[in-house]
């Protein structure tokens, strides 16, 4: 089989590669993904409203009120070499907690489903749980991550 790149001058291939690499950071929360597109869902199992502020190094998704059994969700493109980090600050009355909502370790937990790229967070009275599956709690697939502070 012939190499199709041999018909393009090397500087063209180099420039195309450079453009892809330079524009990739701007696609972090868009639909134009070169790598996996992840969907994150944060659902509250607390009868009061909770407030969540979600951020990454590139995107500030702002404050969101999450009611009982309501959720906040967003999608983003994973970075080529890993290292994607989304974190959140959560308030429930006088309680507060900050935690990573997506990083390399959480990717491993959420990738267990092998059929999608979804992370399902459940905020409960005792803390924060994550699962690769959208199943009712309690379920053996939920991993306890952190208690309220």
C-alpha positions in Angstrom: 0.0 0.0 0.0 1.3 3.4 -0.9 1.8 6.1 1.7 -0.6 8.9 0.8 1.5 11.4 2.8 4.4 11.1 0.4 2.5 13.2 -2.1 2.3 16.2 0.3 5.4 18.2 1.0 6.5 17.7 4.6 5.9 21.3 5.5 2.2 20.9 4.6 1.8 17.9 6.9 3.8 19.8 9.6 1.5 22.8 9.3 -1.6 20.8 9.5 -0.4 19.0 12.6 0.5 22.3 14.2 -3.0 23.8 13.4 -4.7 20.7 15.0 -2.5 20.9 18.1 -3.0 24.7 18.5 -6.7 24.6 18.1 -7.4 21.6 20.3 -7.5 23.5 23.6 -10.4 25.6 22.3 -12.5 22.5 21.8 -12.5 21.5 25.5 -16.3 21.9 26.0 -17.5 21.8 22.4 -18.7 19.1 20.0 -15.5 19.0 18.0 -13.6 16.3 19.8 -10.4 14.7 18.6 -10.4 12.4 21.6 -13.2 11.0 23.7 -16.2 13.2 24.5 -17.1 12.8 28.2 -20.5 13.6 29.8 -20.6 14.4 33.5 -23.9 14.3 35.5 -24.1 15.6 39.0 -27.4 14.6 40.7 -28.5 15.6 44.2 -30.1 13.1 46.6 -30.5 15.8 49.2 -33.9 17.2 50.0 -32.5 20.8 50.1 -31.0 22.6 47.2 -27.3 22.4 46.8 -25.0 24.9 45.0 -22.2 23.7 42.8 -19.5 25.8 41.1 -17.8 23.7 38.4 -14.4 24.7 36.8 -11.5 23.4 34.9 -8.2 25.1 33.9 -9.8 26.2 30.7 -13.5 26.6 31.5 -15.5 28.2 34.4 -19.0 26.7 34.1 -20.3 28.9 37.0 -22.7 28.4 39.9 -25.6 26.0 39.6 -28.4 25.3 41.9 -29.2 21.6 41.9 -32.6 20.7 43.5 -33.5 17.4 45.1 -33.3 14.7 42.4 -32.3 17.3 39.9 -29.0 17.3 38.0 -26.5 19.5 36.3 -24.5 18.1 33.4 -21.9 19.1 30.9 -19.8 17.6 28.2 -16.1 18.1 27.2 -13.4 16.7 25.1 -10.7 14.8 26.8 -7.1 16.0 26.3 -4.9 14.0 23.9 -2.4 12.9 26.5 -4.8 12.9 29.5 -4.6 15.3 32.3 -8.1 16.7 31.9 -9.3 18.1 35.3 -12.7 19.4 36.2 -13.4 20.2 39.9 -16.3 21.5 41.9 -17.1 23.5 45.0 -20.3 22.5 46.7 -22.4 24.1 49.3 -25.3 22.6 51.3 -26.5 24.9 54.0 -23.5 25.5 56.2 -21.5 22.5 54.7 -18.9 22.9 52.0 -16.8 20.5 50.0 -14.4 20.8 47.1 -13.4 17.8 45.0 -12.2 16.7 41.5 -15.2 15.6 39.3 -13.0 14.3 36.5 -9.3 13.5 36.4 -7.2 10.6 35.3 -8.2 8.4 38.3 -11.9 9.2 38.0 -11.6 8.5 34.2 -10.6 4.9 35.1 -13.7 4.5 37.3 -16.0 6.0 34.8 -14.5 4.0 31.9 -15.6 0.8 33.5 -18.9 0.8 31.5 -16.8 0.5 28.3 -19.9 1.4 26.3 -19.9 5.2 26.8 -17.9 8.0 28.3 -20.2 9.0 31.2 -19.6 9.8 34.9 -22.6 9.8 37.2 -22.1 11.7 40.4 -24.5 11.4 43.3 -24.5 13.9 46.1 -25.9 12.4 49.3 -26.2 13.4 53.0 -23.0 11.5 53.8 -20.9 12.7 50.8 -20.1 12.3 47.1 -20.3 9.1 45.0 -19.4 8.4 41.4 -20.3 5.6 39.0 -19.9 4.6 35.4 -23.5 3.5 35.3 -26.8 5.5 35.7 -28.4 3.1 38.2 -30.4 3.8 41.4 -28.5 4.0 44.6 -27.4 1.8 46.4 -25.6 -0.1 43.7 -22.2 -1.8 43.9 -20.9 0.3 41.0 -21.0 3.5 43.1 -17.7 4.5 44.6 -17.6 6.7 47.7 -15.2 9.5 47.0 -15.4 12.1 49.7 -17.6 13.1 52.7 -19.0 16.6 53.3 -16.4 18.9 55.0 
